[in-house]
Amino acid sequence: MNRLAGKVACITGASTGLGRELARLYAEEGARIVLCDVRRLEGERTLAEIERAGGEALFVEADVSRSDDMRDVVAAAEQTFGALHVMTANAGILGRGTGKSLVDITEGEIAEIMDVNWLGVCFAFKHAIPAIRRAGGGAMTATASVAAHRGRPELPIYSASKGAVVALVRSLALDLAPEIRVNAVSIGSMRTEMRAHAAEAQGIALDDLTTGAARGTGFLGIADPRQIAFTHLHLVSDESSFITGQVIVADGGKSIATP
């Protein structure tokens, strides 16, 4: 407990799924939380949950793909809590280009995915860096994907967007050391609304995706969002004070399991 005591942390995509669990966990560990999302209703519900548990939080409705919105989010953090120490750029989408080859994806679908998954991380980090420096240093993390590291059929733009995030993290880590550490978490399958919708589109029930260990593959199965949130927590806390420019693959062994 209290691994983030005295810190102010901003989380994008904080209304549902992994973002909600990140917000809850960071608050439990003592941070004051800035929740950022385009979904106001769900964001205010997450805010209320944190406050009922005794935490301090602020919800800011914002579109991560708009630089001005992210500038305003960071400004709100400093105005409300006096500083910003942690930025977790978590917002992401599979997009309408999922399940299509590159020749079939429209230009609009490409832009939709890249705007959220790639520009969203760029703008979150761009505006957080000066604030974190003013606070005396801190840490930033991004949510990437195993799709950035291994081929996935009919997922070219999503994979490329997450690969760009990994490259950004490694470059920024060199630019910002030692003041700001920058790392990423590449996730596999996770029990979230986004994963459920993707499974439905494939004609698969999420509950049917049982653990790979039961199938003899050694794969741990589908993650609970809280399991992934703990990985981010480790990277933004002082426990990982000598870790920067790294990508932790948190996929239950899926990327190394026997097919």
C-alpha positions in Angstrom: 0.0 0.0 0.0 0.9 3.7 -0.4 3.3 3.0 -3.3 2.0 6.2 -4.9 1.5 8.3 -1.8 1.8 12.0 -2.5 1.6 11.5 -6.2 -0.8 12.8 -8.8 -1.5 10.4 -11.7 -3.4 10.9 -14.9 -4.9 7.9 -16.7 -6.4 8.1 -20.2 -9.2 5.8 -21.2 -10.1 5.7 -17.5 -13.8 5.1 -17.7 -14.0 1.4 -18.3 -11.9 -1.8 -18.6 -8.2 -1.6 -17.8 -8.4 2.2 -17.4 -11.0 1.9 -14.6 -8.8 -0.7 -12.8 -5.7 1.4 -13.2 -7.6 4.4 -11.6 -8.9 2.2 -8.7 -5.5 0.7 -8.0 -3.5 3.9 -8.2 -6.0 5.5 -5.8 -5.7 2.6 -3.4 -1.9 3.1 -3.5 -2.3 6.7 -2.4 -2.3 8.7 -5.6 -4.8 11.5 -6.4 -6.3 10.6 -9.8 -7.1 12.5 -13.0 -9.5 10.4 -15.0 -9.5 11.2 -18.7 -12.0 9.8 -21.2 -14.5 10.8 -23.9 -17.3 8.9 -22.1 -18.6 11.2 -19.4 -21.2 9.0 -17.8 -18.9 6.0 -17.3 -16.1 8.4 -16.2 -18.3 9.9 -13.5 -19.2 6.5 -12.3 -15.5 5.6 -11.9 -14.9 8.9 -10.2 -17.8 8.1 -7.7 -16.3 4.7 -7.0 -12.9 6.1 -6.1 -14.5 8.8 -3.9 -16.7 6.3 -2.1 -13.5 4.3 -1.3 -11.9 7.4 0.2 -9.8 8.5 -2.7 -9.4 11.8 -4.4 -10.0 12.1 -8.1 -11.1 14.5 -10.9 -12.8 13.5 -14.1 -12.0 15.5 -17.3 -13.9 14.7 -20.5 -11.4 14.7 -23.3 -10.5 13.2 -26.6 -7.0 11.9 -26.5 -6.6 12.4 -30.3 -6.9 16.2 -29.8 -3.8 17.9 -28.6 -5.7 20.8 -27.1 -7.8 18.4 -25.0 -4.8 16.7 -23.5 -3.2 20.1 -22.8 -6.3 21.0 -20.9 -6.3 17.7 -19.0 -2.7 18.3 -17.7 -3.6 21.9 -16.9 -6.6 20.6 -14.8 -4.3 18.2 -12.9 -2.0 21.0 -11.9 -4.8 23.5 -11.1 -6.7 21.0 -9.0 -3.9 19.0 -7.3 -0.9 21.3 -7.7 1.3 18.9 -9.8 1.5 15.9 -12.1 3.9 13.0 -11.4 2.5 10.1 -13.4 0.9 9.8 -16.9 -0.5 6.4 -18.0 -1.5 6.6 -21.6 -4.0 3.8 -21.7 -6.7 4.8 -24.1 -7.0 2.6 -27.2 -9.4 1.0 -29.7 -9.4 -2.0 -32.0 -11.3 0.2 -34.5 -13.5 -0.7 -37.5 -10.5 -1.9 -39.4 -10.4 -5.1 -37.3 -10.8 -8.2 -39.3 -9.9 -6.6 -42.6 -6.8 -6.9 -44.8 -5.0 -3.6 -45.6 -6.5 -3.3 -49.0 -10.0 -3.4 -47.6 -9.5 -0.9 -44.8 -10.7 2.6 -45.6 -8.6 5.7 -45.1 -11.1 6.8 -42.4 -10.7 3.5 -40.5 -6.9 3.9 -40.6 -7.1 7.4 -39.3 -9.6 6.4 -36.5 -7.2 3.8 -35.2 -4.0 5.8 -35.5 -5.6 8.9 -34.0 -6.5 7.2 -30.8 -3.8 4.5 -30.4 -0.8 6.5 -31.7 -1.6 10.2 -31.5 -3.4 9.7 -28.2 -0.2 8.5 -26.6 1.9 11.2 -28.3 -0.3 14.0 -27.1 -0.7 12.5 -23.5 3.1 12.3 -23.2 3.8 15.6 -25.0 1.7 17.7 -22.5 2.6 15.6 -19.5 6.4 16.0 -19.8 6.7 19.7 -18.9 4.3 19.2 -15.9 6.2 16.2 -14.6 9.4 18.1 -14.9 7.9 21.0 -12.9 6.9 18.4 -10.3 10.6 17.3 -10.0 10.3 14.1 -12.1 8.2 11.0 -12.4 7.1 8.2 -14.7 5.0 7.6 -17.7 3.6 4.3 -19.1 1.7 3.3 -22.2 -0.6 0.4 -22.9 0.7 -1.4 -26.0 -0.1 -4.9 -27.3 1.5 -8.2 -28.2 0.3 -7.4 -31.7 3.2 -4.9 -31.7 5.6 -7.9 -31.4 4.2 -10.7 -33.4 2.1 -11.0 -36.6 -1.7 -11.0 -36.4 -3.8 -11.7 -39.5 -6.2 -8.9 -40.5 -5.0 -6.6 -37.8 -2.4 -4.5 -39.7 -3.3 -0.9 -38.6 -3.9 -1.8 -34.9 -0.6 -3.7 -34.9 1.2 -0.8 -36.5 -0.3 1.7 -34.0 0.9 -0.3 -31.0 4.3 -0.9 -32.6 4.6 2.9 -33.0 3.9 3.2 -29.3 6.7 0.8 -28.4 9.1 2.8 -30.5 8.0 6.0 -29.0 8.5 4.7 -25.5 12.1 3.6 -26.2 13.0 6.9 -27.8 11.5 9.0 -25.1 13.2 7.0 -22.4 16.6 8.2 -23.8 15.4 11.8 -24.2 14.0 12.1 -20.7 16.3 10.2 -18.4 16.9 10.6 -15.6 14.0 13.0 -14.8 11.2 10.9 -16.3 11.1 7.1 -16.8 9.1 5.8 -19.7 7.9 2.2 -20.1 5.1 0.2 -21.8 3.0 -2.8 -21.0 2.1 -5.0 -24.0 -1.1 -6.9 -23.2 -2.7 -10.0 -24.7 -6.3 -11.1 -24.1 -8.1 -9.3 -21.3 -11.6 -9.5 -19.9 -12.8 -6.1 -21.1 -15.7 -4.8 -23.1 -13.4 -4.3 -26.1 -12.2 -7.9 -26.0 -15.8 -9.2 -25.6 -16.9 -7.2 -28.6 -14.0 -8.5 -30.7 -14.8 -12.1 -29.7 -18.5 -11.6 -30.5 -17.5 -10.3 -34.0 -15.5 -13.5 -34.5 -18.5 -15.6 -33.3 -16.8 -16.6 -30.1 -18.2 -16.3 -26.6 -15.6 -14.8 -24.3 -16.3 -17.4 -21.6 -15.4 -20.1 -24.1 -11.8 -18.8 -24.2 -10.7 -21.0 -21.3 -7.2 -21.1 -19.9 -4.6 -22.5 -22.3 -3.2 -24.5 -19.4 -6.4 -26.6 -19.5 -5.7 -27.2 -23.2 -2.1 -28.2 -22.5 -0.5 -25.2 -24.0 1.0 -23.6 -20.9 -0.8 -20.4 -21.7 -2.3 -18.8 -18.5 -5.5 -17.7 -20.3 -7.3 -14.3 -20.3 -6.2 -11.7 -17.9 -8.3 -9.8 -15.4 -7.7 -6.1 -16.0 -6.5 -5.8 -12.4 -3.6 -8.2 -13.1 -2.4 -5.8 -15.9 -3.0 -2.8 -13.7 -0.5 -4.1 -11.2 2.1 -4.2 -14.0 1.6 -0.6 -14.8 1.7 0.2 -11.0 5.1 -1.4 -10.7 6.5 0.6 -13.6 5.2 4.0 -12.3 6.2 3.3 -8.6 9.6 3.7 -7.1 9.9 -0.1 -7.1 11.1 0.2 -10.7 13.3 3.2 -10.2 16.1 1.6 -12.4 13.8 0.6 -15.3 13.2 2.8 -18.3 12.7 2.3 -22.0 11.3 -1.2 -21.5 8.2 -3.1 -22.6 6.8 -5.8 -20.3 4.8 -8.4 -22.2 1.9 -9.3 -19.9 0.1 -11.9 -21.9 0.1 -15.0 -19.7 2.7 -16.6 -21.9 0.5 -16.6 -25.0 3.3 -15.2 -27.2 5.6 -18.1 -26.3 3.1 -20.9 -25.8 2.9 -23.9 -28.2 0.1 -23.2 -30.8 
